[in-house]
Amino acid sequence: MFRYVLTAALALSATPVFANDSIAELGTGGLILSRSDAVAMESEDLYISPEKVTVDYVFRNNTDKDVDAIVAFPMPDIEGDPNEMPAIPDGQSDNFLGFEVTIDGVAAKPQLEQKAFALGIDISADFKAQNVPLYPFGDAARAALAKLPQAVADDWVDRGLIIEDTSDDGSGMKTVYVPFWQLRSTYWWRSTFPANKAVHVAHRYKPSVGGTSSVSFFYDGQFQGQYAAYKTRYCIDGTFENAIRKAAKKNPDGNPKYFENRIAYILTTGGNWATGAIGKFKLTVDKGDPKNLVSFCGENVRKVGPTRFEMTAENFYPEHDIDILLLVRSDDGGSGG
């Protein structure tokens, strides 16, 4: 796999990063089609930036009969752990990524299926019986947990559905119940693919962008810690390394003045269409600001604008997911590149 890195402006300083400075990104992908040997994916145009992900598909039914299928968009699983809060674009909504979809330009209204699990066991019915929302991070769930009968709360603690959290809210120590379950969410709809015709499906959402408050793998003039894993995952090369070293030298404390953003896109979950390959595939990665640094793995990637990089392929079969590392300037100085 070709290693591609674009470096932008260099920066000043940052402080060392510890475990509690990191926020995890939620890996999210595209659409899944119920298996069909009649419907082919003619093209996929994928755009990824820190602000939005858009995917435009063209599906084609190459047979003489209409095909009815189920199309699904799996949302990332969410773990209701108060100590491991992931990056969630909308912390109060079941549609926490703001997912939207159109079919041939017309807005669709997909159904949302949600289930809650603890230790791999479906506990959705328990929650519905007590009017507790399945989405764990919203204020509504916390409020509902506070109203649980004591016997139910004790049972849920014993079963690992919730945990007790004791802290000082400014008026003294208080204990509340907080979610500890896993949420699985899927948007889905039924779609008809007419005989010998193409269907255009487009969807968009706001990605979960993880990160740290500085560069977690570079400190005191050296690449260290988890850098080996970063180098493999994001295909970091010498150009990228030199940019970080140069930025570090410009800062009095010897550290580059950037913070990390990370985006994970699951590209390998599809393939249920005829041939399993994508006829024409296009990936555009937008780093958001000319001063940012970006690194990701790809083949034949080229720069097509001040912040955009493009990869195209034909008869493309996804074998790897897409992981994008963005180093964002933590000051206002510098120029783009």
C-alpha positions as a Markdown table, in Angstrom:
| # | Residue | x | y | z |
|---|---|---|---|---|
| 1 | Met | 0.0 | 0.0 | 0.0 |
| 2 | Phe | 1.3 | 3.4 | -1.0 |
| 3 | Arg | 2.0 | 5.7 | 1.9 |
| 4 | Tyr | 0.7 | 9.2 | 1.4 |
| 5 | Val | 1.3 | 12.2 | 3.7 |
| 6 | Leu | 0.7 | 15.9 | 3.1 |
| 7 | Thr | 2.4 | 18.3 | 5.5 |
| 8 | Ala | 1.2 | 21.8 | 5.9 |
| 9 | Ala | 2.4 | 24.6 | 8.2 |
| 10 | Leu | 4.8 | 24.0 | 11.1 |
| 11 | Ala | 3.9 | 25.0 | 14.6 |
| 12 | Leu | 5.2 | 25.8 | 18.1 |
| 13 | Ser | 4.6 | 23.8 | 21.3 |
| 14 | Ala | 2.3 | 21.5 | 23.2 |
| 15 | Thr | 2.3 | 19.7 | 26.5 |
| 16 | Pro | 2.6 | 15.9 | 27.2 |
| 17 | Val | -0.6 | 13.9 | 26.9 |
| 18 | Phe | -1.9 | 11.5 | 29.5 |
| 19 | Ala | -4.6 | 8.8 | 29.1 |
| 20 | Asn | -7.4 | 11.0 | 30.5 |
| 21 | Asp | -6.6 | 13.6 | 27.8 |
| 22 | Ser | -7.8 | 11.3 | 25.0 |
| 23 | Ile | -11.3 | 11.1 | 23.5 |
| 24 | Ala | -12.0 | 8.0 | 21.4 |
| 25 | Glu | -13.4 | 8.2 | 17.9 |
| 26 | Leu | -16.3 | 6.0 | 16.9 |
| 27 | Gly | -15.6 | 4.1 | 13.7 |
| 28 | Thr | -18.5 | 4.5 | 11.3 |
| 29 | Gly | -19.1 | 3.3 | 7.7 |
| 30 | Gly | -21.5 | 3.3 | 4.9 |
| 31 | Leu | -24.6 | 1.4 | 3.7 |
| 32 | Ile | -25.1 | -2.3 | 3.8 |
| 33 | Leu | -27.4 | -3.9 | 1.2 |
| 34 | Ser | -29.2 | -7.2 | 1.8 |
| 35 | Arg | -27.4 | -9.7 | -0.4 |
| 36 | Ser | -28.2 | -9.5 | -4.0 |
| 37 | Asp | -26.6 | -11.0 | -7.1 |
| 38 | Ala | -28.8 | -8.6 | -9.3 |
| 39 | Val | -27.8 | -5.2 | -8.0 |
| 40 | Ala | -24.3 | -3.9 | -8.6 |
| 41 | Met | -22.7 | -0.8 | -7.1 |
| 42 | Glu | -21.8 | 1.2 | -10.2 |
| 43 | Ser | -20.0 | 3.9 | -8.2 |
| 44 | Glu | -19.3 | 5.3 | -4.8 |
| 45 | Asp | -18.2 | 8.9 | -4.1 |
| 46 | Leu | -16.9 | 9.2 | -0.5 |
| 47 | Tyr | -16.0 | 12.5 | 1.1 |
| 48 | Ile | -14.6 | 12.7 | 4.6 |
| 49 | Ser | -13.8 | 15.8 | 6.7 |
| 50 | Pro | -13.9 | 16.6 | 10.4 |
| 51 | Glu | -17.2 | 18.4 | 9.8 |
| 52 | Lys | -19.1 | 15.9 | 7.7 |
| 53 | Val | -19.1 | 12.6 | 5.8 |
| 54 | Thr | -21.0 | 12.3 | 2.6 |
| 55 | Val | -21.4 | 9.3 | 0.4 |
| 56 | Asp | -23.1 | 9.2 | -3.0 |
| 57 | Tyr | -23.8 | 5.8 | -4.4 |
| 58 | Val | -25.2 | 4.6 | -7.8 |
| 59 | Phe | -26.7 | 1.2 | -7.6 |
| 60 | Arg | -27.8 | -0.6 | -10.8 |
| 61 | Asn | -30.2 | -3.5 | -11.3 |
| 62 | Asn | -28.8 | -5.2 | -14.4 |
| 63 | Thr | -31.7 | -7.7 | -14.6 |
| 64 | Asp | -35.1 | -7.6 | -16.2 |
| 65 | Lys | -37.0 | -7.9 | -12.9 |
| 66 | Asp | -37.4 | -5.4 | -10.1 |
| 67 | Val | -35.5 | -6.2 | -6.9 |
| 68 | Asp | -36.8 | -5.5 | -3.4 |
| 69 | Ala | -34.0 | -5.2 | -0.8 |
| 70 | Ile | -33.4 | -3.9 | 2.7 |
| 71 | Val | -30.7 | -1.2 | 3.0 |
| 72 | Ala | -29.2 | -0.5 | 6.4 |
| 73 | Phe | -26.9 | 2.0 | 8.0 |
| 74 | Pro | -25.3 | 0.6 | 11.2 |
| 75 | Met | -24.5 | 3.4 | 13.6 |
| 76 | Pro | -21.5 | 2.8 | 15.8 |
| 77 | Asp | -22.0 | 0.9 | 19.0 |
| 78 | Ile | -21.9 | 3.1 | 22.1 |
| 79 | Glu | -20.6 | 1.9 | 25.5 |
| 80 | Gly | -22.3 | 3.7 | 28.4 |
| 81 | Asp | -19.1 | 4.0 | 30.5 |
| 82 | Pro | -18.8 | 7.3 | 32.3 |
| 83 | Asn | -15.0 | 6.8 | 32.4 |
| 84 | Glu | -14.7 | 6.3 | 28.6 |
| 85 | Met | -16.8 | 9.0 | 27.0 |
| 86 | Pro | -16.4 | 8.8 | 23.2 |
| 87 | Ala | -16.7 | 11.7 | 20.8 |
| 88 | Ile | -20.4 | 12.1 | 20.0 |
| 89 | Pro | -21.6 | 14.9 | 17.8 |
| 90 | Asp | -25.0 | 15.1 | 19.4 |
| 91 | Gly | -25.0 | 14.0 | 23.0 |
| 92 | Gln | -28.8 | 14.3 | 23.4 |
| 93 | Ser | -30.3 | 12.5 | 20.4 |
| 94 | Asp | -30.9 | 8.9 | 19.4 |
| 95 | Asn | -29.6 | 10.1 | 15.9 |
| 96 | Phe | -26.3 | 11.1 | 17.5 |
| 97 | Leu | -24.6 | 11.4 | 14.2 |
| 98 | Gly | -27.3 | 13.4 | 12.5 |
| 99 | Phe | -27.8 | 10.8 | 9.8 |
| 100 | Glu | -29.8 | 11.8 | 6.7 |
| 101 | Val | -30.4 | 9.9 | 3.4 |
| 102 | Thr | -32.0 | 10.6 | 0.0 |
| 103 | Ile | -33.0 | 8.2 | -2.8 |
| 104 | Asp | -33.0 | 9.7 | -6.2 |
| 105 | Gly | -32.9 | 13.1 | -4.6 |
| 106 | Val | -35.9 | 12.6 | -2.4 |
| 107 | Ala | -35.4 | 12.6 | 1.4 |
| 108 | Ala | -36.1 | 9.1 | 2.9 |
| 109 | Lys | -37.5 | 8.4 | 6.4 |
| 110 | Pro | -35.6 | 5.3 | 7.5 |
| 111 | Gln | -36.7 | 3.3 | 10.6 |
| 112 | Leu | -34.4 | 3.3 | 13.6 |
| 113 | Glu | -33.9 | 0.0 | 15.5 |
| 114 | Gln | -32.1 | 0.2 | 18.8 |
| 115 | Lys | -31.3 | -2.5 | 21.4 |
| 116 | Ala | -29.4 | -2.4 | 24.7 |
| 117 | Phe | -27.0 | -5.1 | 25.8 |
| 118 | Ala | -25.1 | -6.0 | 29.0 |
| 119 | Leu | -22.7 | -8.8 | 28.9 |
| 120 | Gly | -24.0 | -9.7 | 25.4 |
| 121 | Ile | -27.5 | -10.1 | 26.7 |
| 122 | Asp | -30.4 | -8.1 | 25.2 |
| 123 | Ile | -31.8 | -6.0 | 28.1 |
| 124 | Ser | -34.0 | -3.7 | 26.0 |
| 125 | Ala | -37.3 | -5.1 | 27.5 |
| 126 | Asp | -36.1 | -4.2 | 31.0 |
| 127 | Phe | -35.5 | -0.6 | 30.0 |
| 128 | Lys | -38.8 | -0.3 | 28.2 |
| 129 | Ala | -40.7 | -1.7 | 31.3 |
| 130 | Gln | -39.2 | 1.2 | 33.4 |
| 131 | Asn | -39.5 | 3.9 | 30.7 |
| 132 | Val | -35.7 | 4.3 | 30.5 |
| 133 | Pro | -34.4 | 5.5 | 27.1 |
| 134 | Leu | -31.9 | 3.2 | 25.5 |
| 135 | Tyr | -29.6 | 6.0 | 24.4 |
| 136 | Pro | -27.2 | 6.1 | 27.4 |
| 137 | Phe | -25.6 | 9.6 | 27.3 |
| 138 | Gly | -28.6 | 11.8 | 27.1 |
| 139 | Asp | -30.1 | 13.7 | 30.1 |
| 140 | Ala | -33.3 | 11.8 | 29.7 |
| 141 | Ala | -31.6 | 8.5 | 30.6 |
| 142 | Arg | -30.0 | 10.0 | 33.7 |
| 143 | Ala | -33.3 | 11.4 | 34.8 |
| 144 | Ala | -35.1 | 8.1 | 34.3 |
| 145 | Leu | -32.5 | 6.2 | 36.2 |
| 146 | Ala | -32.9 | 8.6 | 39.2 |
| 147 | Lys | -36.6 | 7.5 | 39.3 |
| 148 | Leu | -36.0 | 3.8 | 39.4 |
| 149 | Pro | -37.6 | 1.8 | 42.3 |
| 150 | Gln | -34.8 | 0.9 | 44.7 |
| 151 | Ala | -35.3 | -2.9 | 44.1 |
| 152 | Val | -35.0 | -2.4 | 40.4 |
| 153 | Ala | -31.9 | -0.2 | 40.8 |
| 154 | Asp | -30.2 | -2.7 | 43.0 |
| 155 | Asp | -31.0 | -5.5 | 40.6 |
| 156 | Trp | -29.6 | -3.5 | 37.6 |
| 157 | Val | -26.4 | -2.7 | 39.6 |
| 158 | Asp | -25.9 | -6.4 | 40.3 |
| 159 | Arg | -26.5 | -7.3 | 36.7 |
| 160 | Gly | -24.0 | -4.7 | 35.4 |
| 161 | Leu | -26.6 | -2.6 | 33.6 |
| 162 | Ile | -25.8 | 0.5 | 35.7 |
| 163 | Ile | -23.2 | 1.6 | 38.2 |
| 164 | Glu | -23.2 | 3.9 | 41.1 |
| 165 | Asp | -21.2 | 7.2 | 40.7 |
| 166 | Thr | -20.3 | 9.2 | 43.8 |
| 167 | Ser | -19.0 | 12.7 | 43.4 |
| 168 | Asp | -19.1 | 16.2 | 44.9 |
| 169 | Asp | -21.4 | 18.5 | 42.9 |
| 170 | Gly | -20.5 | 21.5 | 45.0 |
| 171 | Ser | -23.1 | 20.8 | 47.7 |
| 172 | Gly | -21.5 | 17.7 | 49.1 |
| 173 | Met | -21.0 | 14.1 | 48.1 |
| 174 | Lys | -23.9 | 12.6 | 46.1 |
| 175 | Thr | -24.4 | 9.1 | 44.6 |
| 176 | Val | -26.3 | 8.7 | 41.3 |
| 177 | Tyr | -26.9 | 5.8 | 38.9 |
| 178 | Val | -25.2 | 6.1 | 35.5 |
| 179 | Pro | -25.5 | 3.9 | 32.4 |
| 180 | Phe | -23.2 | 1.0 | 31.9 |
| 181 | Trp | -24.9 | -0.8 | 29.0 |
| 182 | Gln | -24.1 | -1.0 | 25.3 |
| 183 | Leu | -26.3 | 0.5 | 22.6 |
| 184 | Arg | -26.6 | -0.8 | 19.1 |
| 185 | Ser | -28.5 | 1.3 | 16.6 |
| 186 | Thr | -29.3 | 0.7 | 12.9 |
| 187 | Tyr | -31.2 | 2.8 | 10.5 |
| 188 | Trp | -32.9 | 0.8 | 7.8 |
| 189 | Trp | -35.4 | 1.0 | 5.0 |
| 190 | Arg | -36.9 | -1.1 | 2.2 |
| 191 | Ser | -35.9 | -0.1 | -1.3 |
| 192 | Thr | -36.9 | -1.2 | -4.8 |
| 193 | Phe | -34.3 | -1.3 | -7.5 |
| 194 | Pro | -36.2 | -1.2 | -10.9 |
| 195 | Ala | -35.2 | -3.5 | -13.7 |
| 196 | Asn | -32.3 | -2.3 | -15.8 |
| 197 | Lys | -32.2 | 1.1 | -14.1 |
| 198 | Ala | -29.8 | 3.0 | -11.8 |
| 199 | Val | -30.8 | 4.3 | -8.3 |
| 200 | His | -28.9 | 7.1 | -6.7 |
| 201 | Val | -28.6 | 6.9 | -2.9 |
| 202 | Ala | -26.8 | 9.6 | -0.9 |
| 203 | His | -26.3 | 9.9 | 2.8 |
| 204 | Arg | -24.5 | 12.2 | 5.2 |
| 205 | Tyr | -23.7 | 12.5 | 8.8 |
| 206 | Lys | -21.3 | 14.3 | 11.2 |
| 207 | Pro | -18.4 | 12.0 | 12.1 |
| 208 | Ser | -17.2 | 11.1 | 15.5 |
| 209 | Val | -13.8 | 12.9 | 15.8 |
| 210 | Gly | -11.5 | 11.6 | 18.5 |
| 211 | Gly | -8.4 | 13.3 | 19.6 |
| 212 | Thr | -5.9 | 14.4 | 22.3 |
| 213 | Ser | -5.0 | 17.9 | 23.6 |
| 214 | Ser | -1.5 | 17.6 | 22.0 |
| 215 | Val | 0.6 | 15.1 | 20.0 |
| 216 | Ser | 0.4 | 12.0 | 22.0 |
| 217 | Phe | 3.3 | 10.2 | 20.3 |
| 218 | Phe | 6.0 | 12.9 | 20.4 |
| 219 | Tyr | 7.4 | 14.4 | 23.5 |
| 220 | Asp | 10.8 | 15.9 | 24.6 |
| 221 | Gly | 12.1 | 15.8 | 21.0 |
| 222 | Gln | 11.4 | 12.2 | 20.4 |
| 223 | Phe | 8.8 | 9.9 | 18.8 |
| 224 | Gln | 7.8 | 7.6 | 21.7 |
| 225 | Gly | 4.9 | 5.8 | 23.4 |
| 226 | Gln | 2.4 | 4.5 | 20.8 |
| 227 | Tyr | 4.2 | 5.9 | 17.8 |
| 228 | Ala | 4.9 | 2.5 | 16.2 |
| 229 | Ala | 1.1 | 1.8 | 16.1 |
| 230 | Tyr | 0.4 | 5.3 | 14.8 |
| 231 | Lys | 3.0 | 4.9 | 12.0 |
| 232 | Thr | 1.4 | 1.7 | 10.8 |
| 233 | Arg | -2.2 | 2.7 | 11.2 |
| 234 | Tyr | -1.9 | 6.1 | 9.5 |
| 235 | Cys | 1.1 | 5.4 | 7.1 |
| 236 | Ile | 3.2 | 8.1 | 8.6 |
| 237 | Asp | 6.4 | 8.7 | 6.6 |
| 238 | Gly | 9.6 | 10.7 | 6.8 |
| 239 | Thr | 8.1 | 13.9 | 5.5 |
| 240 | Phe | 5.5 | 13.9 | 8.2 |
| 241 | Glu | 8.1 | 13.1 | 10.9 |
| 242 | Asn | 10.3 | 16.0 | 9.7 |
| 243 | Ala | 7.4 | 18.4 | 9.9 |
| 244 | Ile | 6.8 | 17.4 | 13.5 |
| 245 | Arg | 10.5 | 17.7 | 14.4 |
| 246 | Lys | 10.8 | 21.1 | 12.8 |
| 247 | Ala | 7.7 | 22.3 | 14.6 |
| 248 | Ala | 9.1 | 21.1 | 17.9 |
| 249 | Lys | 12.3 | 23.0 | 17.4 |
| 250 | Lys | 10.4 | 26.2 | 17.0 |
| 251 | Asn | 8.8 | 25.8 | 20.5 |
| 252 | Pro | 10.7 | 26.6 | 23.7 |
| 253 | Asp | 9.6 | 23.4 | 25.4 |
| 254 | Gly | 10.6 | 21.2 | 22.5 |
| 255 | Asn | 7.1 | 20.0 | 21.6 |
| 256 | Pro | 5.1 | 20.6 | 18.4 |
| 257 | Lys | 2.1 | 22.9 | 19.0 |
| 258 | Tyr | -0.6 | 20.7 | 17.5 |
| 259 | Phe | -3.5 | 18.6 | 18.9 |
| 260 | Glu | -4.7 | 15.4 | 17.3 |
| 261 | Asn | -8.0 | 14.7 | 15.5 |
| 262 | Arg | -8.7 | 11.1 | 14.4 |
| 263 | Ile | -11.4 | 9.9 | 12.1 |
| 264 | Ala | -12.2 | 6.2 | 11.4 |
| 265 | Tyr | -14.3 | 5.1 | 8.5 |
| 266 | Ile | -15.3 | 1.4 | 8.1 |
| 267 | Leu | -15.0 | 0.7 | 4.4 |
| 268 | Thr | -15.0 | -3.1 | 4.6 |
| 269 | Thr | -18.5 | -3.9 | 5.8 |
| 270 | Gly | -20.3 | -3.7 | 2.4 |
| 271 | Gly | -19.9 | -6.0 | -0.6 |
| 272 | Asn | -23.3 | -7.6 | -0.6 |
| 273 | Trp | -24.0 | -6.4 | -4.2 |
| 274 | Ala | -23.3 | -8.2 | -7.4 |
| 275 | Thr | -19.5 | -9.0 | -7.9 |
| 276 | Gly | -18.7 | -7.4 | -4.5 |
| 277 | Ala | -16.6 | -4.8 | -6.2 |
| 278 | Ile | -17.3 | -1.0 | -6.7 |
| 279 | Gly | -17.3 | -0.1 | -10.3 |
| 280 | Lys | -15.9 | 3.4 | -9.8 |
| 281 | Phe | -14.6 | 4.5 | -6.4 |
| 282 | Lys | -13.6 | 8.0 | -5.3 |
| 283 | Leu | -12.3 | 9.1 | -1.9 |
| 284 | Thr | -11.8 | 12.7 | -1.0 |
| 285 | Val | -10.2 | 13.6 | 2.3 |
| 286 | Asp | -10.5 | 17.2 | 3.4 |
| 287 | Lys | -8.1 | 18.3 | 6.2 |
| 288 | Gly | -10.2 | 21.4 | 6.9 |
| 289 | Asp | -7.5 | 24.0 | 7.1 |
| 290 | Pro | -4.4 | 24.5 | 5.0 |
| 291 | Lys | -2.3 | 24.8 | 8.2 |
| 292 | Asn | -3.2 | 21.3 | 9.4 |
| 293 | Leu | -1.2 | 18.2 | 8.8 |
| 294 | Val | -2.9 | 15.0 | 7.6 |
| 295 | Ser | -1.8 | 11.4 | 7.1 |
| 296 | Phe | -3.7 | 8.4 | 5.9 |
| 297 | Cys | -3.1 | 5.2 | 3.8 |
| 298 | Gly | -4.1 | 5.2 | 0.2 |
| 299 | Glu | -3.0 | 4.4 | -3.3 |
| 300 | Asn | -2.3 | 7.0 | -6.0 |
| 301 | Val | -3.5 | 9.9 | -3.8 |
| 302 | Arg | -3.2 | 13.4 | -5.3 |
| 303 | Lys | -3.7 | 16.9 | -4.0 |
| 304 | Val | -6.7 | 18.5 | -5.7 |
| 305 | Gly | -7.1 | 21.7 | -3.6 |
| 306 | Pro | -5.6 | 23.6 | -0.7 |
| 307 | Thr | -7.1 | 21.1 | 1.8 |
| 308 | Arg | -8.4 | 18.2 | -0.4 |
| 309 | Phe | -6.8 | 15.0 | -1.4 |
| 310 | Glu | -8.3 | 12.5 | -3.8 |
| 311 | Met | -8.0 | 8.8 | -4.6 |
| 312 | Thr | -9.8 | 7.0 | -7.4 |
| 313 | Ala | -10.0 | 3.4 | -8.4 |
| 314 | Glu | -12.0 | 1.1 | -10.8 |
| 315 | Asn | -13.4 | -2.3 | -9.9 |
| 316 | Phe | -12.4 | -1.5 | -6.4 |
| 317 | Tyr | -12.8 | -4.1 | -3.6 |
| 318 | Pro | -12.3 | -2.6 | -0.1 |
| 319 | Glu | -9.7 | -4.6 | 1.8 |
| 320 | His | -8.9 | -2.0 | 4.5 |
| 321 | Asp | -10.8 | 0.6 | 6.5 |
| 322 | Ile | -9.8 | 4.2 | 6.4 |
| 323 | Asp | -8.0 | 5.8 | 9.3 |
| 324 | Ile | -7.2 | 9.5 | 9.1 |
| 325 | Leu | -4.9 | 11.4 | 11.4 |
| 326 | Leu | -5.2 | 15.2 | 11.5 |
| 327 | Leu | -2.7 | 17.4 | 13.5 |
| 328 | Val | -4.5 | 20.7 | 14.0 |
| 329 | Arg | -2.6 | 23.9 | 15.0 |
| 330 | Ser | -3.3 | 24.9 | 18.5 |
| 331 | Asp | -2.3 | 28.6 | 17.9 |
| 332 | Asp | -3.2 | 31.2 | 15.3 |
| 333 | Gly | 0.3 | 31.6 | 13.8 |
| 334 | Gly | 1.9 | 30.1 | 10.8 |
| 335 | Ser | 1.0 | 29.8 | 7.1 |
| 336 | Gly | -0.4 | 27.1 | 5.0 |
| 337 | Gly | 1.4 | 24.6 | 2.8 |
